[in-house]
Amino acid sequence: MYNNSFFKKILLVASVVFLYSCDKDYNEIGGDLIGENNFDLNKQTYSVLGYNQKTGAIQSNNLEVNPLGIYSNTNFGETTANFNTQLTLPALITSVSTNLFVESVVLTVPYYTDATQLKVNADGTRVYVLDSIYGPEKAKMKLSVYESGYFMRDADPVGGFQQPQKYFTDQDTDFNNLKVGNRLNNSLNKAENDEFFFDPAEHPVVATDTVTGVKTTTYTAPGMQLNLNKDYFKSRILEAVNSGKLASNDVFKNYFRGLYFKMEKSGSSAGNLAMLNFKAGKITITYKEDLASTTGGATTRVKKTIVLNMTGNTVSLLKNDYSVNGGAYDALPNTGNQTEGDDKFFLKGGEGSVAVLDLFDKKDLKGYDANGVLTGPNGISDELDDLRNPADGKKLLVNEANLVFHIDAAAMASSYEPQRIYLYDFKNSRPLTDYYLDVTSNSVDAKKSKAFFDGIIKKDATSKKGLTYKIRITNHIRNLINNKDSTNVKLGLVVTEDIGIIASYKVKTQNANISQAPKASVMNPLGTVLHSGKSTVAEAKRLKLEIYYTKPN
C-alpha cells in the first residue's frame, strides 16, 4: 500500500512537471506577448537573401479543386483554365430494354458559396453569394463541353507501371486536338454555352406527384447546370449498354474517355474564373424504356436514370498570355539572381513561380571547431556561427522567430490577393518543424488551420487590402542554433490553396534549380508581389529574420 501510494505521488509530480514544461515551451513561442515586450525580450534581425524561381509547366492531375474560366491579373497576365476529366460508373449496367426515350441529360457541378452572406427570403427561397470567384461578377464566357478522345492512364508505362501517370498544365493542345465531335452543351439557352456565366441563383426543382398530379417546387444550391445533347448520349451511352461497354469501369473509361471543358472569350467580356470541386459533379441521364412482363402481361413503360460521376483521373490545363499586363513577369528569368537576390518576389500559383530564401548573410570569413575555437571559413554563415558560439559562452534562448513579408501595395492595388502563403524546406520538398508542431485547427474553415505557423494575410482595416504575411519559424531557428549539424537549407515560399496539403508535384522540365513545387500552390490561381530582403528595398518594407530572445544571467 505504501509503495503503491509513493509511486503514485511520484507519477503525479512527474506529470505536473511535464505539463508545466510543455506549457512553458508553448508560451515561449507565443506571438501575442511579443509585441508588448512583457518579458523584456531582446530582438535581433538577420539578413534574408531571396530570388524568384519559375516552375514552368507543372504536374496538375487529380487536384482537389480546379480552376475553370479566364482571369486577367495586372501582374501576371491572363490565364485561361480548361479542364479534362474521366467519368466513372457508381453502378455497373449490363442491359437496357427496348424503345428507349431520353428525357434529359443534365451535367451538374456545385459552386462554392459564402455561408456568412446567405440570405433567406420570406418565401423560403435563398440568395447566395458565390465564393472563390475571381474577376467581374457574372462575366460571360463561351463554354464548350466535348467528349474527350484522350485516354488518361492510371499508371506510367515508362516507369514500368510502378508510378502514377502524370499530366501537366501545358497539355491543353493535346486534349483539345483529341476532342470528339461537336460540343455537347448545345442548348438554345446561351447561358449554358456561348454566354455562360457562374450564376449565383439557386435552381428550382419541380416534382409531380404520380398519384395526385400535384406539382411541388424545391430548390438546390447554385451550381453549373448544363443540358447536354440527348441524342448523343442515347447513342453513345444507352445503346452501348447491351454490348458490354458499361459492364465495368475499366471498359467504360476506355470506351467513353471523359469530358473536356474549354473556355473562350465571349464578345468583349473579360471573363472570370471559379474554383470548382469537379469530383462532386455528375451527369444524370433520365430515360424511359419498355419492360416486357415476365408473366406474359402487357409491356410496362418505366422511367430510369443512369449517373456518370466525375471521379476519374483529371487534369487542370492552363494557358498563360503575358501580352496584357504580364510583360514584367514574363521578362523575369526562370531563375533569379542567386548571388545578390531579387528586389521583389513574384509568387504565382498554377504554372507559376516560387521564392527561394537563404537565411542569414552569406559572409563566411570565420568558423569554429568542435571546441568552439575560432578557425577559418567553414561554409557556414558568420551570423549563424556567432549564434552557435556566443562570445560570452551563454547561448540565447529563442522565444520566437519570424519572417514578415510586406506586400507591394502599388503592384497589388487592383488584384485579388492570395489569402495565405506557405513556407517549406525547398531542398527536401517537405514542411518545416514548426508546421508539424502546430496542431491548431479551425472547425469552420480547415484552410485556416495551423494559424500559429501562420502565413495568413493581414489586411488594412479600412481599405481591406493586404499589408503583410507573417510566418513563425521558431523551432526551425532553435534547431539551427542548438544543433550544429543542422543544415541551413534553402526555404521555398509559395501561395497555397490549402494549408493541409503538403504533397509536392513535379515540374515538367526539371533542372538543377527546381524539380518540384507544392501541390497546393498548383491549385491556387492567384499571385502576389512581395518586397524582398535585398538592401535596395526600403528599410521599413525589407524582409528580415526577426529573432526575439532572452539570455541566462
DRENPAVO-234767 format. One record per residue (C-alpha): residue in one letter; x, y, z. Coordinates in pm, whole numbers, plus 50000, padded with zeros to 5 digits. Each point is the difference from the previous one (the first is absolute). Last residue first. Layout:
% DRENPAVO-234767
PT, residu, u, v, w
PT, A, X, Y, Z
...
//
This chain:
% DRENPAVO-234767
PT, residu, u, v, w
PT, N, 52221, 53562, 48371
PT, P, 49838, 49786, 49730
PT, K, 49924, 50174, 49671
PT, T, 49660, 50091, 49858
PT, Y, 49891, 49995, 49637
PT, Y, 49784, 50146, 49724
PT, I, 50140, 49915, 49658
PT, E, 49880, 50188, 49691
PT, L, 50122, 49872, 49662
PT, K, 49976, 50295, 49768
PT, L, 49795, 50099, 49696
PT, R, 50029, 50369, 49917
PT, K, 49687, 50216, 50008
PT, A, 50106, 50248, 50271
PT, E, 50362, 49997, 49884
PT, A, 49918, 50091, 49640
PT, V, 50116, 49726, 49762
PT, T, 50348, 50049, 49847
PT, S, 50151, 49788, 50279
PT, K, 49822, 49691, 49869
PT, G, 49762, 49829, 50240
PT, S, 49714, 49978, 49754
PT, H, 49679, 50198, 49955
PT, L, 49703, 49788, 49901
PT, V, 49792, 49966, 49684
PT, T, 49699, 49767, 50004
PT, G, 49846, 49732, 49783
PT, L, 49670, 49824, 49951
PT, P, 49875, 49677, 49838
PT, N, 50071, 49773, 50301
PT, M, 49998, 49624, 49934
PT, V, 50363, 49991, 49882
PT, S, 50094, 50160, 50332
PT, A, 49821, 49723, 50190
PT, K, 50215, 49745, 49813
PT, P, 50320, 50149, 50144
PT, A, 50285, 50031, 49749
PT, Q, 50231, 49759, 49819
PT, S, 50330, 49963, 49814
PT, I, 50161, 50342, 50034
PT, N, 50343, 50159, 49962
PT, A, 50208, 49709, 49869
PT, N, 49739, 49926, 49734
PT, Q, 49658, 49846, 49953
PT, T, 49787, 50066, 49694
PT, K, 49649, 49883, 50085
PT, V, 49997, 50119, 50359
PT, K, 49906, 49726, 50244
PT, Y, 49731, 50041, 50264
PT, S, 50057, 50021, 50375
PT, A, 49775, 49877, 50280
PT, I, 49932, 50233, 50295
PT, I, 49621, 50043, 49983
PT, G, 49858, 50131, 50329
PT, I, 50089, 50362, 49926
PT, D, 49754, 50000, 49706
PT, E, 50010, 50236, 49702
PT, T, 50361, 50104, 50053
PT, V, 50217, 50283, 49872
PT, V, 50366, 49906, 50006
PT, L, 50321, 50046, 50203
PT, G, 50290, 49754, 49988
PT, L, 50277, 49977, 50258
PT, K, 50365, 49923, 49933
PT, V, 50157, 49775, 50258
PT, N, 50205, 50118, 50298
PT, T, 50118, 49649, 50079
PT, S, 49978, 49873, 50356
PT, D, 50329, 49849, 50120
PT, K, 50049, 50286, 50243
PT, N, 49679, 49917, 50179
PT, N, 49910, 50282, 50240
PT, I, 50003, 50288, 49753
PT, L, 49844, 49836, 49694
PT, N, 49753, 49806, 50214
PT, R, 49887, 50315, 50180
PT, I, 49957, 50173, 49664
PT, H, 49769, 49728, 49869
PT, N, 49819, 49997, 50332
PT, T, 49916, 50368, 49979
PT, I, 49901, 50006, 49632
PT, R, 49691, 50220, 50025
PT, I, 49859, 50132, 49672
PT, K, 49855, 50349, 49956
PT, Y, 49824, 50132, 49691
PT, T, 49966, 50374, 49961
PT, L, 49786, 50294, 49892
PT, G, 49710, 49863, 49798
PT, K, 49716, 50222, 49891
PT, K, 49684, 50036, 50208
PT, S, 50023, 50377, 49942
PT, T, 49891, 50091, 50350
PT, A, 50120, 49723, 50229
PT, D, 50319, 49945, 49801
PT, K, 50048, 49630, 49946
PT, K, 50221, 49726, 50146
PT, I, 50024, 49698, 49765
PT, I, 50034, 49657, 50161
PT, G, 50354, 49853, 49997
PT, D, 49944, 49866, 50351
PT, F, 50200, 49732, 50182
PT, F, 49765, 50100, 50282
PT, A, 49694, 49980, 49776
PT, K, 50064, 49635, 49919
PT, S, 49640, 49977, 49880
PT, K, 49853, 50271, 49780
PT, K, 49947, 49768, 49703
PT, A, 49793, 49779, 50230
PT, D, 49729, 50266, 50007
PT, V, 49731, 49980, 50268
PT, S, 50163, 49745, 50231
PT, N, 50334, 50179, 49991
PT, S, 50300, 49810, 50132
PT, T, 50312, 50071, 50203
PT, V, 50246, 49710, 50005
PT, D, 50310, 50202, 49914
PT, L, 50295, 49768, 50063
PT, Y, 49999, 49866, 49643
PT, Y, 50012, 50344, 49841
PT, D, 50267, 50121, 50241
PT, T, 50224, 49707, 49903
PT, L, 50000, 50123, 49640
PT, P, 49798, 49832, 49726
PT, R, 50158, 49790, 49723
PT, S, 50151, 50051, 49657
PT, N, 50354, 49895, 50105
PT, K, 50190, 50304, 49872
PT, F, 49706, 50239, 50018
PT, D, 49919, 49932, 50364
PT, Y, 49664, 50175, 50027
PT, L, 49828, 50337, 50033
PT, Y, 49632, 50037, 49900
PT, I, 49800, 50306, 49899
PT, R, 49639, 50078, 50083
PT, Q, 49701, 50204, 49893
PT, P, 50134, 50053, 49650
PT, E, 49918, 50354, 49885
PT, Y, 49761, 50103, 49725
PT, S, 50160, 50281, 49805
PT, S, 49936, 50374, 49967
PT, A, 50249, 50139, 50253
PT, M, 50237, 49701, 49984
PT, A, 50293, 50175, 49831
PT, A, 49960, 50318, 50205
PT, A, 49959, 49812, 50328
PT, D, 50314, 49790, 49958
PT, I, 49918, 49762, 50284
PT, H, 50237, 49990, 50296
PT, F, 50125, 49658, 50109
PT, V, 50067, 49944, 50370
PT, L, 50228, 49707, 50084
PT, N, 49984, 49912, 50363
PT, A, 50199, 49847, 50287
PT, E, 49862, 49974, 50352
PT, N, 50129, 49934, 50351
PT, V, 50351, 49901, 49893
PT, L, 50213, 49949, 50310
PT, L, 50341, 50151, 49937
PT, K, 50309, 49794, 50056
PT, K, 50229, 50121, 50273
PT, G, 50370, 49947, 49920
PT, D, 50071, 50372, 50017
PT, A, 50119, 50009, 49638
PT, P, 49697, 49806, 49878
PT, N, 50077, 49683, 49798
PT, R, 49682, 49879, 49830
PT, L, 49869, 50352, 49948
PT, D, 50345, 50109, 49882
PT, D, 50011, 49718, 49744
PT, L, 49655, 50095, 49872
PT, E, 50110, 50356, 49928
PT, D, 50333, 49877, 49860
PT, S, 49804, 49796, 49744
PT, I, 50125, 49643, 49976
PT, G, 50242, 49864, 49738
PT, N, 50280, 49966, 50251
PT, P, 50216, 50309, 49953
PT, G, 50298, 50014, 50242
PT, T, 50022, 49901, 50365
PT, L, 49879, 50133, 50337
PT, V, 49994, 49740, 50276
PT, G, 49653, 49880, 50098
PT, N, 50122, 49655, 50100
PT, A, 49859, 49831, 49689
PT, D, 50174, 50256, 49779
PT, Y, 49872, 50348, 49928
PT, G, 49977, 50198, 49677
PT, K, 50109, 50323, 49838
PT, L, 49970, 50210, 49688
PT, D, 49664, 49869, 49877
PT, K, 49773, 50282, 49885
PT, K, 49677, 49851, 49860
PT, D, 49778, 50204, 50230
PT, F, 49737, 49802, 50184
PT, L, 49705, 49798, 49862
PT, D, 50004, 49907, 49630
PT, L, 49660, 50023, 49830
PT, V, 49858, 49865, 49672
PT, A, 49685, 50175, 49878
PT, V, 49781, 49774, 49787
PT, S, 49841, 50053, 49661
PT, G, 49707, 49907, 49780
PT, E, 49822, 49739, 49797
PT, G, 49725, 50003, 50260
PT, G, 50075, 50253, 50273
PT, K, 50222, 50305, 49970
PT, L, 50236, 50152, 50256
PT, F, 50196, 50289, 49852
PT, F, 50262, 50096, 50259
PT, K, 50147, 50344, 49967
PT, D, 50348, 50155, 50004
PT, D, 50174, 49677, 49896
PT, G, 50299, 49844, 50177
PT, E, 50369, 50086, 49984
PT, T, 50146, 49661, 49914
PT, Q, 49699, 49792, 49895
PT, N, 49870, 50270, 49766
PT, G, 49679, 49853, 49861
PT, T, 49938, 49666, 49828
PT, N, 49752, 49982, 49712
PT, P, 50101, 50352, 49908
PT, L, 49735, 50272, 50044
PT, A, 49871, 50141, 49672
PT, D, 49668, 49815, 50032
PT, Y, 49943, 50166, 50338
PT, A, 50056, 50346, 49859
PT, G, 49789, 49927, 49690
PT, G, 49700, 49866, 50190
PT, N, 49760, 50289, 49956
PT, V, 49869, 49882, 49660
PT, S, 50250, 49810, 49783
PT, Y, 50061, 49753, 50282
PT, D, 49754, 49738, 49878
PT, N, 50001, 49687, 50216
PT, K, 49814, 49683, 49899
PT, L, 49917, 49755, 50277
PT, L, 49864, 49645, 49986
PT, S, 49897, 49847, 50335
PT, V, 49997, 49621, 49971
PT, T, 49760, 49731, 50117
PT, N, 49999, 49625, 50058
PT, G, 49662, 49852, 50092
PT, T, 49745, 50139, 50244
PT, M, 49777, 50199, 49767
PT, N, 49698, 49776, 50058
PT, L, 49770, 49855, 49736
PT, V, 49646, 49937, 50123
PT, I, 49748, 49791, 49808
PT, T, 49634, 50062, 50062
PT, K, 49676, 49807, 49949
PT, K, 49637, 50059, 49904
PT, V, 49779, 49702, 49923
PT, R, 49753, 49904, 49722
PT, T, 49856, 49656, 50073
PT, T, 49926, 49742, 49730
PT, A, 49674, 49816, 50048
PT, G, 49980, 49658, 50161
PT, G, 50188, 49682, 49916
PT, T, 50118, 49930, 50352
PT, T, 50348, 50153, 49973
PT, S, 49848, 50319, 49862
PT, A, 50207, 50180, 49741
PT, L, 50166, 50319, 50112
PT, D, 49977, 50297, 49768
PT, E, 50252, 50279, 50061
PT, K, 50002, 50357, 50127
PT, Y, 50299, 50227, 50054
PT, T, 50172, 50231, 50247
PT, I, 50377, 50034, 49953
PT, T, 50167, 50174, 50294
PT, I, 50353, 50129, 49946
PT, K, 50207, 50064, 50312
PT, G, 50202, 50250, 50198
PT, A, 50133, 49960, 50353
PT, K, 50340, 49904, 49852
PT, F, 49987, 50328, 49810
PT, N, 50063, 50196, 50317
PT, L, 50018, 50341, 49838
PT, M, 50209, 50316, 50036
PT, A, 49850, 50270, 49783
PT, L, 50148, 50235, 49739
PT, N, 49880, 50316, 49832
PT, G, 49935, 50127, 49651
PT, A, 50124, 50324, 49847
PT, S, 49680, 50040, 49797
PT, S, 50051, 50156, 49656
PT, G, 49822, 49721, 49812
PT, S, 50013, 49670, 50188
PT, K, 50362, 49899, 50062
PT, E, 50077, 49630, 50003
PT, M, 49982, 49710, 50249
PT, K, 50028, 49630, 49907
PT, F, 49881, 49717, 50225
PT, Y, 50107, 49654, 49877
PT, L, 49792, 49704, 50112
PT, G, 50087, 49635, 50042
PT, R, 50148, 49707, 49813
PT, F, 49678, 49824, 49902
PT, Y, 50120, 49657, 49884
PT, N, 50324, 49986, 50199
PT, K, 49833, 50126, 50315
PT, F, 49709, 49757, 49943
PT, V, 50218, 49691, 49967
PT, D, 50189, 50076, 50321
PT, N, 49678, 50104, 50176
PT, S, 49832, 49669, 49931
PT, A, 49677, 49888, 49829
PT, L, 49939, 50339, 49841
PT, K, 50139, 49914, 49654
PT, G, 49850, 49650, 50014
PT, S, 49828, 49999, 49660
PT, N, 49661, 50033, 50169
PT, V, 50104, 50333, 50153
PT, A, 50117, 50169, 49680
PT, E, 49652, 50116, 49898
PT, L, 49965, 50185, 50329
PT, I, 50341, 50167, 49998
PT, R, 50124, 50121, 49662
PT, S, 49671, 49996, 49807
PT, K, 49765, 50120, 50270
PT, F, 50271, 50235, 50120
PT, Y, 50027, 50165, 49661
PT, D, 49624, 50020, 49951
PT, K, 49960, 50178, 50334
PT, N, 50262, 50271, 49936
PT, L, 50087, 50148, 50340
PT, N, 49801, 50230, 50227
PT, L, 50245, 50187, 50221
PT, Q, 49971, 50081, 50369
PT, M, 50303, 50160, 50164
PT, G, 49917, 50059, 50364
PT, P, 49796, 50205, 50238
PT, A, 49823, 49820, 50289
PT, T, 49690, 49790, 49928
PT, Y, 49640, 50111, 50020
PT, T, 49666, 49828, 50051
PT, T, 49682, 50033, 49797
PT, T, 49691, 49786, 50037
PT, K, 49761, 49886, 49728
PT, V, 49676, 49818, 50076
PT, G, 49918, 49716, 49759
PT, T, 49814, 49819, 50277
PT, V, 50147, 49654, 49951
PT, T, 50337, 50051, 49829
PT, D, 50071, 50313, 50205
PT, T, 50183, 50244, 49773
PT, A, 50342, 50137, 50099
PT, V, 50139, 50338, 49897
PT, V, 50363, 50079, 50089
PT, P, 50086, 50369, 50006
PT, H, 50373, 50087, 49982
PT, E, 50158, 50257, 50232
PT, A, 50137, 50318, 49846
PT, P, 50373, 50076, 50032
PT, D, 50061, 49953, 49624
PT, F, 50356, 49939, 49884
PT, F, 49967, 50123, 49642
PT, F, 49941, 49841, 49660
PT, E, 49928, 50221, 49703
PT, D, 50087, 49764, 49714
PT, N, 49922, 49683, 50201
PT, E, 49742, 49949, 50276
PT, A, 49900, 50365, 50031
PT, K, 49934, 49981, 49626
PT, N, 49678, 49805, 50060
PT, L, 49949, 49824, 49667
PT, S, 50181, 49703, 50159
PT, N, 50304, 49858, 49821
PT, N, 50198, 49891, 50306
PT, L, 50150, 49697, 49823
PT, R, 50247, 50179, 49779
PT, N, 50051, 49846, 49661
PT, G, 50201, 49687, 49923
PT, V, 50273, 49857, 50223
PT, K, 50280, 50198, 50165
PT, L, 50343, 49868, 49906
PT, N, 50163, 50325, 49889
PT, N, 49871, 50181, 50309
PT, F, 50153, 49738, 50232
PT, D, 50350, 50025, 49853
PT, T, 49972, 50378, 49956
PT, D, 49912, 50038, 50369
PT, Q, 50312, 49813, 50110
PT, D, 50183, 50293, 50163
PT, T, 49873, 49945, 50356
PT, F, 50138, 49649, 50024
PT, Y, 49889, 49637, 50022
PT, K, 50178, 49737, 50206
PT, Q, 49927, 49627, 49984
PT, P, 50025, 49831, 50339
PT, Q, 50329, 49814, 50059
PT, Q, 50073, 49628, 49995
PT, F, 49857, 49948, 49651
PT, G, 50353, 49921, 49880
PT, G, 50099, 50362, 50041
PT, V, 49957, 50067, 49627
PT, P, 49658, 49831, 50021
PT, D, 49876, 50268, 50244
PT, A, 49691, 49884, 50186
PT, D, 49634, 50109, 50007
PT, R, 49984, 50084, 49632
PT, M, 49797, 50290, 49864
PT, F, 49869, 49914, 49654
PT, Y, 49954, 50316, 49794
PT, G, 49691, 49997, 49780
PT, S, 49804, 50228, 50230
PT, E, 49629, 50050, 49944
PT, Y, 49958, 50373, 49974
PT, V, 49880, 50281, 50226
PT, S, 50015, 50351, 49857
PT, L, 49980, 50310, 50218
PT, K, 50009, 50346, 49842
PT, M, 50035, 50262, 50269
PT, K, 49782, 50258, 50173
PT, A, 50098, 50188, 50314
PT, K, 49745, 49948, 50276
PT, E, 50212, 50202, 50248
PT, P, 50326, 50136, 49861
PT, G, 50309, 49792, 50083
PT, Y, 50085, 49725, 50248
PT, I, 49737, 49766, 50144
PT, S, 50097, 49797, 50309
PT, D, 49666, 50061, 50173
PT, L, 49658, 50062, 49851
PT, V, 49746, 50209, 50189
PT, Y, 49664, 49831, 50042
PT, V, 49644, 50130, 50027
PT, R, 49760, 49738, 50132
PT, T, 49635, 49916, 49949
PT, G, 49791, 49937, 50309
PT, D, 49712, 50232, 49909
PT, A, 50119, 50262, 50251
PT, N, 50346, 50003, 49842
PT, V, 50305, 49829, 50145
PT, K, 50334, 50178, 49963
PT, L, 50341, 49827, 49982
PT, Q, 50291, 50238, 50059
PT, T, 50181, 49802, 50272
PT, A, 49955, 49675, 49803
PT, D, 50216, 50129, 49715
PT, T, 49934, 49764, 49710
PT, Y, 50212, 49749, 49809
PT, Y, 49838, 49885, 49678
PT, P, 49857, 49653, 49936
PT, V, 50056, 49817, 49669
PT, T, 49701, 49869, 49805
PT, L, 49967, 49846, 49652
PT, V, 49646, 49920, 49890
PT, V, 49887, 49751, 49737
PT, S, 49624, 50007, 49961
PT, E, 49694, 49804, 49889
PT, V, 50180, 49732, 49801
PT, F, 49762, 49752, 49835
PT, L, 50093, 49637, 49959
PT, N, 49762, 49759, 49826
PT, T, 50163, 49682, 50130
PT, S, 50165, 49887, 50323
PT, V, 50334, 50086, 50151
PT, S, 50278, 49764, 50103
PT, T, 50328, 49960, 50191
PT, I, 50019, 50314, 50207
PT, L, 50268, 50043, 50270
PT, A, 49915, 50235, 50286
PT, P, 50206, 50303, 50103
PT, L, 50125, 50018, 49639
PT, T, 50300, 50221, 49937
PT, L, 50072, 50298, 49776
PT, Q, 50350, 50123, 49913
PT, T, 50076, 50367, 50034
PT, N, 50155, 50282, 49798
PT, F, 50022, 50367, 50091
PT, N, 50066, 50341, 49851
PT, A, 50145, 50302, 50182
PT, T, 50079, 50306, 49790
PT, T, 50252, 50222, 50178
PT, E, 50058, 50364, 49913
PT, G, 50307, 50195, 50108
PT, F, 50190, 49964, 50326
PT, N, 50019, 50348, 50147
PT, T, 49666, 50163, 49916
PT, N, 49823, 49664, 50011
PT, S, 49749, 49888, 49737
PT, Y, 49796, 49688, 50076
PT, I, 49822, 49773, 49754
PT, G, 49797, 49700, 50110
PT, L, 50034, 49675, 50191
PT, P, 50232, 49948, 50295
PT, N, 50031, 49657, 50163
PT, V, 49948, 49864, 50350
PT, E, 50141, 49684, 50163
PT, L, 50254, 49963, 49720
PT, N, 50007, 49673, 49808
PT, N, 50249, 50105, 49732
PT, S, 50193, 50327, 50001
PT, Q, 50371, 49921, 49955
PT, I, 50193, 50314, 49913
PT, A, 50081, 50203, 49690
PT, G, 50257, 50266, 50088
PT, T, 50094, 50014, 50366
PT, K, 50140, 50351, 50015
PT, Q, 50254, 50080, 50271
PT, N, 50020, 50345, 50151
PT, Y, 50280, 50103, 50236
PT, G, 50063, 50038, 50370
PT, L, 50265, 50114, 50245
PT, V, 49891, 50036, 50362
PT, S, 50218, 50200, 50240
PT, Y, 49964, 49992, 50376
PT, T, 49803, 50197, 50256
PT, Q, 50051, 49999, 50376
PT, K, 49741, 50056, 50269
PT, N, 50044, 49982, 50375
PT, L, 49715, 49901, 50225
PT, D, 49908, 50208, 50299
PT, F, 49735, 49745, 50105
PT, N, 49691, 50202, 49921
PT, N, 50145, 50129, 49670
PT, E, 49655, 50119, 49891
PT, G, 50045, 49865, 49647
PT, I, 50135, 49667, 50119
PT, L, 49709, 49899, 50215
PT, D, 49766, 49918, 49713
PT, G, 50263, 49787, 49827
PT, G, 50017, 49719, 50251
PT, I, 50318, 49808, 49926
PT, E, 50116, 49983, 50358
PT, N, 49643, 49938, 50108
PT, Y, 49997, 49661, 49832
PT, D, 50332, 49900, 50152
PT, K, 49875, 50103, 50345
PT, D, 49677, 49807, 49953
PT, C, 50195, 49690, 49901
PT, S, 50230, 50043, 50298
PT, Y, 49705, 50046, 50233
PT, L, 49839, 49687, 49862
PT, F, 50317, 49799, 50059
PT, V, 50050, 50137, 50352
PT, V, 49638, 49921, 50087
PT, S, 50033, 49648, 49859
PT, A, 50321, 49937, 50193
PT, V, 49834, 50114, 50324
PT, L, 49702, 49769, 49941
PT, L, 50225, 49704, 49914
PT, I, 50203, 50051, 50316
PT, K, 49680, 50016, 50204
PT, K, 49870, 49681, 49841
PT, F, 50334, 49835, 50071
PT, F, 49969, 50086, 50365
PT, S, 49642, 49876, 50019
PT, N, 50099, 49663, 49854
PT, N, 50296, 49975, 50234
PT, Y, 49780, 50079, 50301
PT, M, 49730, 49753, 49901
//
